[in-house]
Amino acid sequence: MATENGLSLFLNLTNLRHWIVLLPLLAICYSLYIRYATSLRKVPGPFFASFTRLWKLQKTLRGDFEWTNIELHRRYGPIVRIAPNEVSIDDPDESVSIIYGHGTKFIKSPWYQASDAPGQHSIFTDTDIARHARERRLVANSFSMTSLAAMEPFISDCVQILESRLSDQAKEGSVVDMGHWLQCYAFDVIGEITFAKRFGFLDRGEDIGNIMSVLDGFLSYSSWMGVIPELHGPFTKLMSTLFSDGAPLESLRRFASNVVEKRQESNSSHPDFITQFLCTHEQKPDQFPMSEVYKMCMVLTGAGSDTTSIALRAVIYFLLKSPDKLEKLHAELSQREMAGKLSNPVTYAEAISMPYLQAVLKEAMRLHPSTGFTLARVVPAGGVVLLKNFLPEGTIVGINSWVAHRNTSVFGQDVECFRPERWLESEEATKRMDRYFLEFGIGSRTCLGKNISLMEMSKLVPQIFRTFDFDLIDQKKPWHTVNWWLVKQTGLLCRVRSRKPRVFE
């Protein structure tokens, strides 16, 4: 009798109606376990974020995760649970050095997998600490200030071409999309210093080869797919099967490889990155194969243009929104010019000697950092205690630069104000701010292109503001931003007017 009852129960359970009821119950039990029975149960945060990544995915797809992340910390404090196995941190004193400091064993999280081809790695996505360090050493000299000094004349060429384009716009009195032109400038600089040839964006003012659109699509894809990286491989395979160029990175890879091949055929002696990468390849082909040459060019093309143009847009936008700060910059430029300390175009050495200019650049990057997600890392074996919370091995943890740069204990109570003076008031305060300034990353994963970006910005900003006056079309209307890992801006529409002629020695 008992056997018959058991068989009957089994048959009932296998009935579809029963499974429809049972599966949700199992899901609820699993969710409650994830929420309340794991080591992260004491970490505060949104209820749904504690047991499903769908919460983070939905916030990511909105394109404004940086503001969501800021609000979470304002509500819950310095440690917030943003996914079942992930926490966001805001701690300038201890956590930042533990997570990102030199010698750390925290590796990059699986989120970065969606920024590369499945099973592949680059210097940006690599999770192998030893391999990353080895490959970084192979190219580090190419990014030194000594190497970049040889490239400065080519950056100057791009500055002067943009200046010429803006002069044409000033004569016509037309509305200028400065955001677009700044990205054209950043792209052509990367082309010049990487491949010994400008891509031609400044010449035509167009998205040549739709590469800007391709990069936007790639960033959009990798930002949300990074939340569910398990699907990156299958999705890429499906797209490659359905479409010949369906892989998210295929267009960018093809673009970089074509330019590299043309550069090899030219036999140019131009002191560009390709020359240096090829030299490293010839010297150490086993350690630095041609595949690595292509990867480095892809990283430079993809990341180098967007991050710099984002920072340049921020500089112009905040200056035009703050006439008193712009007046101070003009005063510094005029003083240097009257003293005969400004070349045409401005040299990098001259630019870095102007304290207010450098404070303006840093403050713009503080208020609008290029990246808008946490710099996610994985807790190593043995776990870690951060902010009095034990985080077990495998927990994903990170700091978002947008959150860090609004930490009032570091940057003051007026963190939402564009105030370059904060970087000039106290040497001690500046050092503390520098330690929590994450625009270029931190520790061993600091952006290799940091010096390139700073040179591009330092040369362009004083040159265009000494030459032109810019007026926002609508002073009261804010620009539009979207966060696909990089927080890109649109709506920087201006009219350009030439300033009074200058006399150069």
LOVOPA-339842 format. One line per field, with one value per residue (C-alpha): residue number from 1; x, y, z. Coordinates in pm, 1 decimal. Each point is the difference from the previous one (the first is absolute). Layout:
n c(NUM, ...)
c1 c(X, ...)
c2 c(Y, ...)
c3 c(Z, ...)
# end
This chain:
n c(1, 2, 3, 4, 5, 6, 7, 8, 9, 10, 11, 12, 13, 14, 15, 16, 17, 18, 19, 20, 21, 22, 23, 24, 25, 26, 27, 28, 29, 30, 31, 32, 33, 34, 35, 36, 37, 38, 39, 40, 41, 42, 43, 44, 45, 46, 47, 48, 49, 50, 51, 52, 53, 54, 55, 56, 57, 58, 59, 60, 61, 62, 63, 64, 65, 66, 67, 68, 69, 70, 71, 72, 73, 74, 75, 76, 77, 78, 79, 80, 81, 82, 83, 84, 85, 86, 87, 88, 89, 90, 91, 92, 93, 94, 95, 96, 97, 98, 99, 100, 101, 102, 103, 104, 105, 106, 107, 108, 109, 110, 111, 112, 113, 114, 115, 116, 117, 118, 119, 120, 121, 122, 123, 124, 125, 126, 127, 128, 129, 130, 131, 132, 133, 134, 135, 136, 137, 138, 139, 140, 141, 142, 143, 144, 145, 146, 147, 148, 149, 150, 151, 152, 153, 154, 155, 156, 157, 158, 159, 160, 161, 162, 163, 164, 165, 166, 167, 168, 169, 170, 171, 172, 173, 174, 175, 176, 177, 178, 179, 180, 181, 182, 183, 184, 185, 186, 187, 188, 189, 190, 191, 192, 193, 194, 195, 196, 197, 198, 199, 200, 201, 202, 203, 204, 205, 206, 207, 208, 209, 210, 211, 212, 213, 214, 215, 216, 217, 218, 219, 220, 221, 222, 223, 224, 225, 226, 227, 228, 229, 230, 231, 232, 233, 234, 235, 236, 237, 238, 239, 240, 241, 242, 243, 244, 245, 246, 247, 248, 249, 250, 251, 252, 253, 254, 255, 256, 257, 258, 259, 260, 261, 262, 263, 264, 265, 266, 267, 268, 269, 270, 271, 272, 273, 274, 275, 276, 277, 278, 279, 280, 281, 282, 283, 284, 285, 286, 287, 288, 289, 290, 291, 292, 293, 294, 295, 296, 297, 298, 299, 300, 301, 302, 303, 304, 305, 306, 307, 308, 309, 310, 311, 312, 313, 314, 315, 316, 317, 318, 319, 320, 321, 322, 323, 324, 325, 326, 327, 328, 329, 330, 331, 332, 333, 334, 335, 336, 337, 338, 339, 340, 341, 342, 343, 344, 345, 346, 347, 348, 349, 350, 351, 352, 353, 354, 355, 356, 357, 358, 359, 360, 361, 362, 363, 364, 365, 366, 367, 368, 369, 370, 371, 372, 373, 374, 375, 376, 377, 378, 379, 380, 381, 382, 383, 384, 385, 386, 387, 388, 389, 390, 391, 392, 393, 394, 395, 396, 397, 398, 399, 400, 401, 402, 403, 404, 405, 406, 407, 408, 409, 410, 411, 412, 413, 414, 415, 416, 417, 418, 419, 420, 421, 422, 423, 424, 425, 426, 427, 428, 429, 430, 431, 432, 433, 434, 435, 436, 437, 438, 439, 440, 441, 442, 443, 444, 445, 446, 447, 448, 449, 450, 451, 452, 453, 454, 455, 456, 457, 458, 459, 460, 461, 462, 463, 464, 465, 466, 467, 468, 469, 470, 471, 472, 473, 474, 475, 476, 477, 478, 479, 480, 481, 482, 483, 484, 485, 486, 487, 488, 489, 490, 491, 492, 493, 494, 495, 496, 497, 498, 499, 500, 501, 502, 503, 504, 505)
c1 c(0.0, 282.4, 171.0, -314.6, -37.9, 362.0, -43.2, -316.7, 175.9, 286.3, -239.1, -178.7, 324.4, 100.6, -319.2, 68.9, -244.8, 200.4, 331.8, -146.2, -62.5, 314.3, 256.5, -93.2, 13.8, 347.9, 104.3, -130.5, 184.0, 321.5, -41.2, -56.6, 310.7, 211.4, -143.8, 20.9, 224.0, 324.8, 290.2, -122.7, -336.1, 106.5, 111.8, -277.7, -146.2, -311.5, -204.7, -18.1, 372.5, 76.4, -129.9, -1.3, 231.1, -307.8, -17.6, 347.2, -69.9, -311.4, 186.6, 284.6, -236.3, -138.1, 337.4, 36.8, 156.4, 246.7, -284.6, -165.1, 330.4, 41.7, -353.4, 50.3, 300.4, -180.0, -282.8, 181.9, 350.3, 354.2, -74.8, -300.2, -109.9, -76.5, -33.4, -26.6, 378.5, 112.8, 54.2, 83.8, 245.8, 70.4, 304.0, 300.6, 198.1, 48.8, -211.9, 135.1, 357.0, -104.5, -200.1, 217.9, 338.3, 325.7, 46.6, -372.4, -137.5, -341.7, -46.8, -235.8, -355.7, -182.5, -170.1, 304.9, -44.1, -266.3, 253.9, 204.5, -52.9, -103.5, 304.8, 231.4, 165.3, 158.5, 197.8, -336.1, -196.6, 270.5, -80.1, 337.9, 206.1, 340.4, -71.1, -136.7, 309.9, 225.5, -183.1, -21.2, 377.0, 46.5, -182.6, 56.5, 291.9, -219.7, -224.5, 274.9, 23.2, 328.4, -175.0, -299.5, 222.3, 101.2, -370.2, -90.5, 49.6, -262.7, -246.3, 75.9, -95.7, -340.5, -46.8, 64.9, -232.7, -284.1, 81.4, -34.2, -335.8, -129.9, 119.1, -209.5, -302.0, 59.1, -3.7, -322.4, -167.0, -150.9, -86.1, 286.4, -35.8, 314.7, -48.0, 29.0, 303.4, 180.0, -42.7, 126.1, 308.0, 55.8, -39.9, 244.3, 256.8, -21.9, 36.0, 303.2, 189.1, -100.1, 0.4, 195.1, -308.3, -300.9, -325.2, -138.6, -280.3, 115.8, 29.2, -350.2, -179.3, -169.2, -13.5, 237.0, -79.4, -270.3, 269.2, -157.8, -331.9, 175.0, 168.0, -328.7, -164.3, 285.6, -9.7, -374.9, 29.9, 290.2, -156.4, -310.4, 146.3, 263.2, -276.7, -75.5, 341.1, -102.7, -203.4, 281.5, 150.5, -328.3, -134.3, 319.8, -5.9, -363.4, 63.2, 306.3, -210.6, -284.6, 209.1, 350.5, 87.9, -231.5, 264.5, 3.0, 373.7, 30.0, -38.5, 251.8, 244.3, -27.7, 45.7, 317.7, 151.3, -54.5, 172.6, 288.9, 55.2, 2.7, 243.4, 235.3, -2.2, 95.1, 345.8, -37.8, 251.7, -272.5, 52.4, -344.7, -125.8, -13.4, 372.5, 71.2, -239.4, 143.5, 350.0, -102.2, -155.2, 321.3, 209.5, -233.4, -236.0, -88.5, -94.9, -154.0, -149.0, -178.1, -331.1, 114.6, 93.3, -354.7, -148.7, 198.6, -109.4, -363.1, 23.1, 160.2, -255.4, -298.8, 82.6, 237.1, -243.9, -310.3, 156.0, 188.9, -295.0, -223.9, 246.9, 36.7, -377.5, -17.0, 265.6, -177.1, -347.6, 86.0, 203.7, -284.7, -241.2, 234.0, 97.4, 198.5, 223.9, 43.1, 103.0, 270.6, 130.4, 6.2, 191.4, 264.3, 31.9, 28.1, 262.4, 211.2, -44.9, 102.1, 310.8, 86.9, -45.0, -251.6, 93.2, -232.5, -130.8, 47.5, 263.4, -61.1, 280.0, -166.1, -340.8, 103.4, 165.8, -340.2, -151.8, -351.6, -22.8, 103.7, -247.8, -275.2, 83.1, 8.8, -320.3, -190.6, 114.9, -94.1, -352.4, -52.9, 227.5, 18.8, -106.4, -332.8, 6.2, 190.6, 354.7, -101.4, 241.8, -29.6, 81.1, 292.0, 33.4, -60.9, -242.9, 47.7, -142.7, -101.9, -181.6, -51.0, -175.1, 145.0, -13.8, 68.7, 222.1, -162.3, -200.2, 12.2, 94.4, 79.5, -0.3, -175.2, 195.1, -327.3, -60.5, 361.5, 20.5, -304.2, 135.9, -44.6, 268.4, 254.2, -126.1, -205.6, -368.9, -31.5, 72.8, -265.2, 159.7, 258.6, 270.6, 355.8, 133.5, -43.7, 313.0, 208.7, -93.4, 206.1, 281.0, -124.5, -358.7, 120.2, 199.4, -306.5, -215.6, 261.3, -5.2, -376.1, 2.4, -93.9, -34.2, 291.8, -46.5, 240.8, 286.9, 139.7, -300.0, 43.8, -81.2, 304.7, -129.7, -17.5, 292.2, -137.1, -335.5, 150.6, 222.2, -292.3, -210.5, 275.7, 92.6, -349.3, -188.6, 224.8, 40.2, -371.3, -89.3, 271.1, -129.0, -380.0, -296.0, -270.4, -365.3, -233.8, -312.8, -212.8, 181.9, -278.4, -40.4, 216.4, 172.4, -110.8, 216.8, -21.0, 203.6, 115.4, 309.1, 125.1, -229.4, -30.7, -158.4, -202.3, -146.7, 312.4, -129.8, 181.6, 58.0, 367.0, 146.3, 361.3, 175.2, 218.4, 309.9, 316.5, 357.1, 255.3, 373.0)
c2 c(0.0, 238.2, -80.2, 79.9, 330.1, 90.8, -78.4, 204.9, 297.4, -25.5, -3.8, 302.6, 191.5, -73.2, 155.3, 337.0, 177.9, -102.2, 106.3, 339.8, 41.5, -173.3, 186.5, 346.7, -134.6, -138.2, 332.1, 185.8, -234.7, 42.1, 378.8, 7.3, -212.9, 234.2, 301.8, -114.2, -305.5, 117.5, 198.6, 316.9, -0.3, 283.1, 228.3, 254.9, 66.0, -28.9, -310.8, -132.1, 57.7, -244.2, -306.8, 72.1, 167.1, 107.3, 304.8, 113.7, -87.9, 215.9, 293.7, -45.6, -1.8, 337.2, 155.0, 197.0, -245.6, 259.5, 199.3, -317.5, -95.2, 344.6, -6.5, -349.4, 115.1, 312.0, -222.4, -306.0, 120.8, -92.6, -365.6, -105.8, -333.9, 53.5, -366.5, -335.6, -35.1, 358.7, 306.4, 360.7, 179.4, 364.2, 5.2, 224.7, -108.7, -376.9, -185.7, 182.7, -113.4, -354.1, -49.4, 184.5, 57.0, -133.5, -364.1, -62.4, -346.9, 134.1, -87.8, 165.0, -129.9, -203.3, 323.8, 75.8, -320.3, 165.6, 263.2, -257.1, -294.2, -314.3, -175.6, 287.5, 271.5, 339.4, 225.9, 150.9, -320.8, -239.4, -161.1, -172.3, 229.8, -146.0, -5.7, 354.1, 124.3, -176.4, 140.1, 346.0, 5.1, -81.3, 315.8, 234.2, 184.4, 90.1, 198.9, 176.9, 378.7, -35.6, -190.6, 232.1, 307.3, -115.1, -14.5, 348.6, 168.7, -230.3, 87.6, 365.0, -61.1, -128.8, 297.4, 239.1, -184.4, 16.9, 367.4, 52.5, -180.2, 211.2, 315.4, -99.1, -52.5, 336.3, 176.6, -173.0, 64.7, -348.2, -218.6, -234.0, -340.3, 26.8, -349.5, -146.9, 208.7, -88.7, -368.2, 62.3, 161.0, -287.3, -258.8, 172.6, 37.9, -374.8, -68.1, 225.4, -131.6, -364.0, -54.3, 304.1, 119.8, 201.7, -182.9, 315.1, 79.5, 361.9, 39.3, -121.2, 55.5, -336.0, -340.9, -170.2, -366.8, 35.3, -77.4, 235.0, -180.3, -337.2, 100.6, 124.6, -330.0, -197.0, 200.5, -44.4, -374.3, -56.8, 213.1, -213.4, -333.5, 44.4, -38.4, -346.4, -103.2, -366.4, 86.7, 187.3, -309.9, -156.3, 335.2, 80.6, -343.4, 45.2, 343.4, -127.8, -281.4, 224.4, 293.7, 5.7, 310.6, -72.1, -37.7, 319.8, 53.4, -109.5, 343.2, 160.2, -288.7, 23.1, 377.5, -28.5, -284.9, 184.7, 310.7, -203.7, -175.7, 330.7, 141.0, -297.6, 53.1, 368.6, -58.1, 335.7, 112.0, 185.8, -47.5, -151.0, -283.1, -247.0, 45.2, -68.3, -294.3, -160.0, 48.3, -176.8, -277.5, -47.3, -11.3, -228.7, -175.4, -273.4, 243.8, 263.4, -164.1, 194.5, -75.0, 218.8, 278.5, -3.9, -9.7, 302.0, 195.4, -92.4, 112.2, 330.2, 65.5, -95.1, 138.2, 280.7, 207.4, -31.9, 63.4, 310.5, 148.2, -57.0, 188.3, 283.5, 39.5, 21.7, 273.6, 216.8, -60.7, 85.8, 305.1, 135.4, -67.1, 185.4, 338.1, 101.0, -307.0, 62.4, 356.6, -127.2, -232.5, 284.4, 210.9, -270.3, -41.5, 375.7, 34.1, -276.8, 140.7, 350.4, -145.8, -179.1, -341.1, -144.9, -148.0, -45.2, -260.2, -38.7, -257.0, -267.0, 136.5, 343.0, -147.0, -205.4, 309.0, 177.5, -96.4, 127.3, -174.1, -330.1, 50.6, 60.6, -323.8, -203.9, 152.4, -72.1, -363.4, -17.8, 126.8, -206.4, -307.8, -199.9, -334.1, -45.4, -353.9, -143.1, -108.8, -352.8, -249.3, -349.6, -63.8, -249.1, -320.1, 41.7, 287.5, 354.2, 235.9, 336.9, 264.4, -257.4, -241.0, -340.8, -61.9, -364.0, -121.1, 58.6, 306.7, 274.8, 336.6, 337.4, 378.5, 222.0, 315.9, 198.0, -106.3, 53.9, 347.6, 108.9, -111.3, 309.0, -102.4, 17.1, 267.6, 222.7, 65.7, 176.3, -315.7, 82.1, 337.7, 57.8, 165.7, -43.1, 196.2, -304.6, -147.1, 307.6, 76.3, -247.4, -236.4, -249.7, 13.8, -37.2, -311.2, -152.2, 82.4, -144.1, -329.5, -30.7, 138.0, -296.8, 152.6, -208.3, -296.2, -76.5, -226.9, -255.4, 42.2, 375.6, 96.1, -29.4, 286.2, 246.3, 209.8, 8.4, 126.1, 264.1, 125.6, 19.2, 192.8, 225.3, 112.3, 44.7, 176.6, 307.9, 26.0, 15.2, 225.0, 250.3, 0.5, -21.2, 94.4, -265.5, 59.0, -284.4, 8.3, -52.1, 93.7, -143.3, -332.8, -283.1, -237.3, -360.8, -285.1, -376.8, -248.7, -301.7, -48.4, 329.5, 291.0, 173.8, 340.1, 155.6, 346.3, 217.7, 242.1, 333.9, 305.7, 82.5, 348.8, 93.6, 191.9, 301.0, -72.9, -77.4, 85.0, -280.1, 38.6)
c3 c(0.0, 89.4, -330.5, -191.6, 187.4, -74.2, -367.5, -8.9, 162.1, -248.2, -292.7, 137.9, 45.0, -355.1, -115.1, -162.9, 231.0, 304.3, -148.3, -81.8, 373.2, 121.7, -211.7, 128.9, 355.4, -61.4, -152.5, 306.0, 235.6, -197.4, -1.2, 374.4, 50.1, -214.5, 180.0, 360.4, 34.6, -163.8, 145.2, -172.9, 176.3, 231.4, -283.9, -63.2, -341.1, -217.4, 79.3, -357.3, -56.7, 282.0, -182.7, -373.9, -250.5, -193.2, 229.5, -107.3, -362.7, -2.0, 154.8, -249.0, -298.0, 110.3, -78.2, 322.7, 242.2, 127.8, 159.9, 130.0, 161.8, 158.2, 140.3, 143.6, 202.1, 117.6, 122.2, 136.1, 85.8, -110.8, -85.4, -211.4, -143.1, -370.1, -105.2, 181.1, 5.8, -57.2, 217.3, -76.6, 229.2, 82.2, 226.7, -69.8, 303.2, -3.4, -255.6, -304.7, 69.6, 96.3, -320.5, -250.7, 161.2, -141.0, 86.1, 36.3, -74.4, -97.9, -369.5, -245.2, 18.2, -267.8, -111.0, -216.3, -202.5, -215.2, -108.5, -189.7, -231.4, 191.4, 139.7, -95.2, 205.7, -47.5, 227.5, 103.8, 64.5, 123.4, 336.9, 30.6, 223.4, -90.0, -375.7, 7.6, 180.7, -251.3, -303.0, 151.6, 47.1, -369.5, -110.9, 295.6, -162.0, -296.4, 232.8, 192.7, -17.2, -189.4, -279.1, 2.4, -25.2, -347.7, -93.2, 122.0, -340.4, -148.1, 275.6, -74.9, -362.9, 108.3, 233.7, -286.7, -237.0, 252.9, 52.6, -374.0, -10.0, 287.3, -177.7, -300.3, 225.4, 168.3, -337.8, -99.9, 333.7, -4.1, 297.9, 87.1, 163.5, 209.2, 139.0, -348.0, -96.5, 322.1, -77.6, -354.0, 155.1, 242.7, -277.1, -231.9, 276.8, 65.0, -371.2, -26.0, 301.3, -46.4, -376.9, -126.1, -182.3, 100.7, -63.2, -165.5, 244.2, 34.4, -376.6, -75.6, 327.5, -49.5, 164.6, -243.4, -44.4, 267.2, 257.1, 258.4, -36.7, 18.8, 326.1, 144.7, -88.0, 150.9, 324.1, 25.7, -51.3, 238.6, 276.0, 42.2, -113.5, 270.2, 257.5, -141.0, -145.3, -14.9, -310.3, -178.9, -164.1, -120.3, -120.9, -190.8, -162.5, -99.7, -151.3, -186.8, -142.1, -107.9, -124.1, -145.3, 200.1, 290.7, 271.0, 211.6, -46.2, -361.9, -161.9, 235.9, -45.2, -378.2, 12.7, 210.9, -203.5, -329.2, 130.1, 144.5, -333.2, -190.0, 255.1, -47.9, -376.3, 30.4, 156.6, 177.9, 263.4, 188.5, 380.3, 52.5, 217.9, -287.8, -60.3, 365.7, 24.1, -313.8, 138.5, 321.1, -208.4, -200.6, 315.5, 197.9, -243.3, 247.7, 275.2, -226.8, -312.8, -274.4, 167.6, 289.2, -241.2, -135.5, 348.1, 117.6, -306.5, 65.0, 362.3, -100.6, -273.7, 210.5, 342.2, -94.6, -201.3, 216.0, 340.1, -111.7, -186.5, 303.8, 220.6, -253.3, -26.6, 378.5, 8.8, -256.7, 140.9, 359.2, -99.8, -212.7, 285.8, 239.9, -152.5, 308.1, -34.0, -371.1, 76.3, 236.3, -270.1, -250.9, 251.5, 42.4, -376.2, -54.7, 270.3, -153.6, -347.0, 99.3, 163.3, -324.2, 161.2, -245.2, -335.2, -292.8, 45.0, 373.8, 94.0, 259.3, 220.1, -3.0, 73.0, 302.3, 149.1, 17.7, 338.1, -62.6, -337.7, 155.4, 283.8, -256.7, -181.4, 319.4, 139.3, -322.8, 12.6, 367.2, -60.5, -315.4, 2.3, -321.9, 150.7, 177.6, 144.3, 292.7, -79.5, 94.6, 154.9, 151.9, 365.9, 14.4, 201.5, 371.1, -40.3, 127.4, 260.1, -144.8, 201.6, 278.7, -236.6, -81.9, -375.5, -91.6, -281.1, -338.2, 102.2, -262.0, 145.5, -153.1, 20.3, -253.8, -86.5, -3.3, 360.7, 107.0, -153.2, 202.0, 334.4, 215.6, 251.7, -282.1, -239.6, 231.6, 47.7, -337.9, -202.7, -261.1, -73.4, -271.3, 209.0, -132.4, 294.2, 225.9, -163.9, 84.6, 360.5, 201.4, -85.5, 258.0, -129.7, -358.1, 86.9, 166.4, -304.9, -234.0, 191.2, -63.0, -355.1, -218.6, -347.6, -129.0, 230.8, 279.3, 95.3, -243.3, -233.5, -42.7, -358.2, -225.1, -211.7, 288.7, -123.3, -355.1, 118.6, 226.3, -281.0, -245.0, 247.9, 130.5, -350.7, -143.0, 279.1, 34.2, -376.9, -80.9, 293.6, -87.1, -359.4, 30.5, 211.0, 32.8, 79.9, 87.7, -214.2, 311.0, 319.9, 216.3, -176.9, 134.1, -235.5, -39.0, 125.7, -32.3, 200.4, -199.1, 221.8, -144.6, 86.6, -336.3, -48.9, -282.5, -36.3, 25.1, -263.2, -22.1, -208.5, -50.1, -25.9, -66.8, 275.4, -69.9, -213.7, 188.7, -84.0, 37.1, 13.7)
# end
